[in-house]
């Protein structure tokens, strides 16, 4: 199986949508998950917790 990054596919839209969906609360993770990113502004106003990775 081959995995491609969002930039390799020429689109970042699906990656952000998938990350937001995957971070939503579930019965196993009632608080949801955090998204680790260097693009903090992209997640402004979204209902997810963000871990900012820029030094």
C-alpha positions as CSV (number, residue, x, y, z in Angstrom):
1,X,0.0,0.0,0.0
2,X,1.3,3.4,-0.9
3,X,0.6,6.6,1.2
4,X,0.9,10.0,-0.4
5,X,1.1,13.3,1.4
6,X,-1.4,16.0,0.7
7,X,1.2,18.1,-1.1
8,X,2.3,15.2,-3.2
9,X,-1.2,14.8,-4.4
10,X,-1.4,18.6,-5.1
11,X,-4.2,19.2,-2.7
12,X,-4.4,20.0,1.0
13,X,-8.2,20.2,1.3
14,X,-8.8,16.4,1.8
15,X,-6.0,16.2,4.5
16,X,-7.4,19.0,6.6
17,X,-10.9,17.6,6.3
18,X,-9.7,14.1,7.3
19,X,-7.7,15.5,10.2
20,X,-10.7,17.5,11.5
21,X,-13.0,14.4,11.2
22,X,-10.4,12.1,12.9
23,X,-10.0,14.6,15.8
24,X,-13.7,14.6,16.7
25,X,-14.8,13.1,20.0
26,X,-15.7,9.4,20.0
27,X,-16.8,7.0,22.7
28,X,-13.2,5.9,23.1
29,X,-11.9,9.5,23.2
30,X,-14.6,11.7,24.7
31,X,-12.4,14.7,24.6
32,X,-11.4,14.1,21.0
33,X,-7.8,14.3,19.7
34,X,-5.3,17.1,19.2
35,X,-4.0,18.1,15.7
36,X,-0.3,18.7,15.6
37,X,0.5,21.4,13.0
38,X,2.8,24.1,11.9
39,X,-0.1,25.9,10.1
40,X,-1.9,27.3,13.2
41,X,-3.9,29.9,11.3
42,X,-5.5,27.1,9.2
43,X,-7.2,25.7,12.3
44,X,-8.4,29.1,13.7
45,X,-12.1,28.9,14.5
46,X,-12.3,25.1,14.0
47,X,-13.7,22.9,16.8
48,X,-10.4,21.0,17.4
49,X,-7.6,21.2,19.8
50,X,-4.3,22.2,18.2
51,X,-0.7,21.4,19.2
52,X,1.4,24.1,17.6
53,X,4.7,22.7,16.4
54,X,6.5,25.8,15.1
55,X,9.6,26.5,17.2
